[in-house]
Amino acid sequence: MSLRGLPAVYMRGGTSRALFFHRRDLPAAQAEWDPIFLGALGSPDPNGRQLDGMGGGISSLSKIAVIGPPTRDDADVDYTFAQVQVDAPVVGYRGNCGNISSAVGPFAVEEGLVPASGDEATVRIHNTNTGKIIVARFPLEDGRLAPRGDFALQGIAGTAAPIRLAFLHPGGAATGQLLPTGRALDRLDVPGLGLIDASMVDAANPVVFVAAEALGLSGTESPAALSTPERLAQFEDIRAAAALAMGLVRDIEEARARLRNLPQVALLAPPRDAPAGDGNTLPAASMDILARMISAGQPHKATPLTGAMCLAVAARVPGSLVRRLARPRGAEEDLRVAHPSGILPVTARTRLEGGALLAEEAVVYRTARRLMEGRVLFPG
């Protein structure tokens, strides 16, 4: 077996990691990218570990970012995200990753794609998956992302410089509609569960929100407790049914075989004391809603950032399940999302226009770090 190599940078963005490629180093035809990404990350791996590649065996560590010149006048760079399935030869391009988005600005500056000087950089990122603009703002030191800072991101050890991410007009990222079914609340028919209440919202990424109690859960379960074969099959049934209802696929078979990462599944519960990843307890007063999220078929150990932003927008939608379960918040207040690793505050700004609710902006703070640079090898 021969090996090929391509220049790449390995970066952490938020609570995820990805291989970053320059668009210029990849084949011109995007159809030729999949074998490169699968080989570089070590997929498919029936053992679920990706030991023969750079992947980490879970969805948050099996990601790719491709950065190139902008194709829009209001952007500084184009960014294409790819979710690589761990156990199947599937690469998904239908959604974005908010965590990896936080590393795009620093990569663009450090690779010389965007000129920056002074104490702070602002990078306008065009995410080609969703057609949306993300504005990243972060401190600089010697022309690079500042290596130190006092911002603590739960799920990541230590502190680092904060990266402010503003996702502009995030509604309809994958479907073109904030409410793809036209309703804030639906009854979703799920095998083995029957009809359950669900809110299907598309902001930053499409998410199907269901009450944890509808599945006999409390919402405080750990990712490991949610990873039994029975539970994973149940979550997949919910995801596939929602993908069809949201118009993301033409039939259930397409949802199961080709669109493996959307929509994300969110299990919600009202505020209550819950265990945190550090062994402590998160008091109910510290949160506005409890969330356990399933991304690319696996329970997330924190929360997908795009899922959290969609959750914050959905909490502003009258009649939604999220609004029913969440503690009421003021128009300018963060939604404090409790997840397995701690609390994530998310700001969502919405407005009414012609009787329709529009999502104007979702803002979050992350950290990122360059981990490795060089050439990544893959089977040729």
C-alpha positions in Angstrom: 0.0 0.0 0.0 1.5 3.4 -1.0 1.0 6.5 1.1 0.4 10.0 -0.1 0.8 13.2 1.9 -0.7 16.7 2.0 0.1 19.8 4.0 -2.2 20.0 7.0 -2.6 21.7 10.4 -4.2 19.9 13.3 -6.2 22.3 15.5 -8.4 22.3 18.5 -11.5 24.5 18.2 -13.7 24.7 21.3 -14.3 21.1 22.4 -13.5 19.5 19.0 -10.5 18.9 16.9 -10.0 18.9 13.2 -7.5 18.5 10.4 -7.2 21.8 8.5 -6.4 21.9 4.8 -5.8 24.7 2.4 -8.3 24.5 -0.5 -5.4 24.9 -2.9 -3.8 21.7 -1.7 -6.9 19.5 -2.4 -8.2 18.2 -5.8 -10.2 20.8 -7.7 -13.2 18.4 -7.7 -14.8 18.1 -4.3 -16.0 14.6 -5.2 -12.3 13.5 -4.9 -12.0 14.7 -1.3 -13.7 11.9 0.6 -11.0 9.2 0.2 -8.4 11.7 1.4 -10.4 12.6 4.5 -11.4 9.0 5.3 -7.8 7.8 5.0 -6.3 10.7 7.0 -8.7 10.2 9.9 -8.7 6.4 9.8 -12.3 5.7 8.8 -14.2 3.5 8.5 -13.1 1.7 11.7 -15.4 -1.2 12.8 -13.7 -1.0 16.2 -14.7 2.7 16.5 -11.2 3.9 17.5 -9.6 5.3 14.2 -6.2 4.1 15.4 -5.0 4.0 11.8 -5.5 7.7 11.4 -5.7 11.1 13.1 -9.3 10.7 14.3 -10.2 10.2 18.0 -13.0 7.6 17.7 -15.8 10.0 18.5 -17.7 12.5 16.4 -16.1 15.6 18.0 -12.6 14.3 17.0 -13.5 13.2 13.5 -13.7 16.5 11.6 -12.1 18.3 8.7 -11.9 22.0 7.8 -11.0 23.3 4.3 -10.0 27.0 4.1 -9.7 29.0 0.9 -10.1 32.4 -0.7 -13.5 34.0 -0.3 -16.2 33.6 -2.9 -18.3 36.4 -1.4 -17.5 40.1 -1.1 -18.6 40.2 2.5 -16.1 37.5 3.6 -12.4 37.2 4.1 -12.2 33.4 3.7 -14.3 30.4 2.6 -14.6 27.6 5.1 -16.0 24.2 4.3 -16.7 21.7 7.1 -16.7 17.9 6.7 -17.9 15.5 9.4 -16.3 12.1 8.9 -18.2 9.1 10.1 -16.1 6.9 12.5 -17.6 3.5 11.5 -18.7 4.1 7.9 -17.2 5.4 4.7 -19.4 8.5 4.9 -18.3 12.2 4.8 -21.0 14.7 5.5 -21.0 18.3 4.2 -24.6 19.3 4.9 -24.0 21.2 8.2 -21.4 23.2 10.0 -19.5 22.7 13.3 -19.5 25.7 15.6 -16.6 24.5 17.7 -14.3 24.1 14.7 -15.5 27.5 13.4 -13.6 29.0 16.3 -10.3 27.8 14.9 -10.9 29.1 11.4 -10.0 32.8 12.1 -6.7 32.0 13.9 -5.8 29.5 11.1 -6.5 32.2 8.4 -4.4 34.8 10.1 -1.5 32.5 11.0 -1.4 31.0 7.5 -1.3 34.5 6.0 -4.7 34.3 4.3 -6.0 37.3 6.2 -3.7 40.2 7.1 -3.9 41.3 10.7 -1.9 43.5 13.0 -2.2 45.2 16.3 -3.9 43.7 19.4 -7.0 42.2 17.8 -8.1 40.5 14.6 -11.5 40.3 13.0 -12.1 37.6 10.4 -15.3 37.3 8.4 -15.9 33.6 7.6 -18.1 32.3 4.8 -19.3 28.8 5.8 -20.0 27.2 2.5 -22.0 24.4 4.0 -24.7 26.8 5.2 -24.1 29.9 3.2 -23.8 31.9 6.4 -21.3 34.5 7.6 -19.5 34.0 11.0 -17.5 36.9 12.4 -14.6 35.8 14.6 -12.8 38.3 16.8 -9.8 37.4 19.0 -6.7 38.9 20.6 -3.3 38.9 18.8 0.2 38.6 20.0 3.0 38.9 17.4 0.6 38.5 14.6 -0.9 35.2 15.9 -3.7 34.2 18.2 -2.6 35.2 21.7 -1.3 32.1 23.4 -2.5 33.0 26.9 -5.7 34.3 28.4 -8.1 34.0 31.3 -11.1 32.5 29.6 -12.1 29.1 31.0 -14.0 26.9 28.6 -15.7 24.0 30.4 -14.5 20.7 29.1 -11.0 22.1 28.3 -8.3 22.1 30.9 -6.8 25.5 31.8 -7.5 28.9 30.4 -6.8 30.6 27.1 -7.6 33.7 25.0 -11.3 34.1 24.2 -12.6 34.0 20.6 -15.9 35.7 20.1 -18.0 34.1 17.4 -21.1 35.9 16.0 -23.2 33.7 13.7 -25.1 36.2 11.6 -28.7 35.4 10.5 -28.3 31.7 11.5 -31.9 30.7 10.6 -32.5 28.2 7.8 -28.8 27.1 7.7 -29.7 23.7 6.1 -33.4 23.9 5.1 -33.8 27.6 4.3 -36.4 27.9 7.1 -36.1 28.6 10.8 -39.1 26.3 11.3 -38.8 23.7 8.5 -42.2 22.2 9.2 -43.8 25.6 9.6 -44.7 24.9 13.2 -43.1 25.5 16.6 -44.3 22.2 17.9 -45.0 18.9 16.1 -46.0 15.3 16.9 -43.2 13.1 15.6 -44.0 9.4 15.0 -41.0 7.4 16.3 -40.8 3.6 16.1 -41.1 2.1 19.6 -42.1 5.4 21.1 -45.2 6.4 19.1 -46.1 10.0 18.8 -43.9 12.4 20.9 -43.8 16.2 21.1 -40.9 17.6 19.2 -39.7 21.0 18.0 -37.7 21.0 14.8 -35.6 24.1 14.4 -32.9 25.1 11.9 -30.6 27.8 13.2 -26.8 27.3 12.7 -27.7 23.6 12.2 -31.0 21.7 12.3 -31.9 20.2 15.6 -34.8 18.1 16.8 -35.7 18.9 20.4 -37.5 16.3 22.5 -38.2 16.1 26.2 -36.0 13.6 28.0 -39.0 12.3 30.0 -40.6 11.2 26.8 -37.9 8.6 26.6 -38.0 7.7 30.3 -34.9 9.8 31.0 -34.2 12.6 33.5 -31.9 14.7 31.3 -29.0 14.3 33.8 -27.6 11.1 32.3 -23.9 10.9 31.4 -22.8 10.3 27.8 -21.8 6.8 28.8 -25.2 6.0 30.2 -26.8 7.2 26.9 -24.4 5.0 24.8 -26.2 1.7 25.1 -27.1 0.0 21.8 -30.8 0.3 22.7 -30.6 4.1 23.4 -28.4 4.8 20.3 -30.9 3.0 18.1 -33.7 5.1 19.7 -31.9 8.3 19.1 -31.2 7.3 15.5 -34.9 6.6 15.0 -35.7 10.1 16.3 -33.1 11.6 14.0 -34.2 9.8 10.9 -37.9 10.6 11.5 -37.0 14.3 12.0 -34.7 14.4 9.0 -37.7 13.3 6.9 -40.1 15.7 8.6 -37.7 18.7 8.1 -37.3 17.9 4.4 -33.6 17.1 4.7 -34.1 13.7 2.9 -36.7 12.1 0.6 -37.1 9.0 2.7 -36.0 7.2 5.9 -33.5 5.1 4.0 -31.6 8.1 2.7 -31.5 9.5 6.3 -30.0 6.3 7.6 -27.5 5.7 4.8 -26.4 9.1 3.5 -27.3 11.9 5.9 -25.8 10.6 9.1 -25.1 13.8 11.0 -28.3 15.9 10.7 -30.4 16.8 12.4 -28.7 16.8 15.8 -30.9 15.3 18.6 -31.3 17.2 21.8 -32.8 15.7 25.0 -34.1 18.5 27.2 -35.2 18.8 30.8 -36.1 21.8 33.0 -33.5 23.1 35.5 -32.5 20.6 38.2 -29.4 19.6 40.1 -27.2 17.6 37.8 -23.7 16.0 37.9 -20.9 17.8 36.0 -17.9 16.1 34.3 -15.5 17.2 37.1 -17.4 15.2 39.7 -19.2 18.2 41.2 -22.9 19.0 41.0 -24.4 21.7 38.9 -27.1 23.4 41.0 -30.4 24.1 39.3 -30.0 27.8 39.9 -26.9 27.9 37.7 -28.8 26.8 34.5 -31.8 27.7 32.4 -32.2 24.3 30.7 -30.6 20.8 30.8 -29.5 19.4 27.5 -28.0 16.1 26.4 -27.2 16.2 22.7 -26.5 13.4 20.2 -24.3 14.4 17.2 -23.4 12.1 14.3 -24.9 9.2 16.2 -23.0 9.6 19.5 -23.9 11.4 22.8 -21.7 14.5 23.0 -19.5 14.9 26.0 -20.2 18.7 26.1 -22.6 20.1 23.6 -22.2 20.8 19.9 -21.8 24.6 19.6 -24.2 24.8 16.6 -26.7 22.8 18.6 -26.4 25.1 21.6 -27.0 28.1 19.3 -30.0 26.5 17.8 -31.3 25.8 21.3 -30.9 29.4 22.3 -32.8 30.6 19.2 -35.5 27.9 19.8 -36.0 29.2 23.4 -37.1 32.5 21.8 -39.7 30.8 19.6 -43.2 31.0 21.1 -44.9 27.7 21.5 -41.7 25.6 21.2 -40.8 22.7 23.5 -37.6 24.5 24.4 -39.5 27.6 25.5 -41.9 25.4 27.5 -39.0 23.7 29.4 -36.5 26.5 29.8 -36.4 29.1 32.5 -37.7 32.4 31.1 -35.0 34.9 30.1 -34.9 38.5 29.2 -34.4 39.7 25.6 -30.7 40.4 26.2 -29.9 37.7 28.7 -27.9 34.6 27.9 -29.4 31.1 27.9 -27.4 29.0 30.3 -27.3 25.5 28.9 -26.3 22.7 31.3 -24.4 19.9 29.6 -22.3 16.9 30.7 -19.2 19.1 31.1 -20.7 22.2 32.7 -22.6 25.4 31.7 -22.5 27.1 28.3 -24.0 30.6 28.0 -25.3 31.4 24.6 -26.8 34.7 23.4 -29.5 34.7 20.7 -31.1 37.8 19.2 -34.4 37.5 17.4 -37.0 40.0 16.1 -40.5 39.9 14.6 -40.9 41.0 11.0 -44.2 40.7 9.2 -45.5 38.4 11.9 -42.5 36.0 11.4 -39.7 35.4 13.9 -36.2 36.1 12.5 -33.0 35.0 14.1 -30.6 37.9 13.8 -27.5 36.6 15.6 -26.1 34.0 17.9 -23.0 34.8 19.9 -20.7 32.4 21.8 -17.2 32.4 23.2 -14.7 29.6 22.5 -10.9 29.0 22.7 -8.7 27.3 20.1 -5.1 26.1 19.7 -2.8 25.0 16.9 -1.6 21.5 17.9 0.5 20.2 14.9 1.6 21.3 11.5 3.3 19.4 8.6 2.0 16.7 6.3 -0.7 14.1 7.0 -0.3 10.7 5.3 -3.1 8.6 3.9 -3.4 5.5 1.6 -3.0 6.5 -2.0 
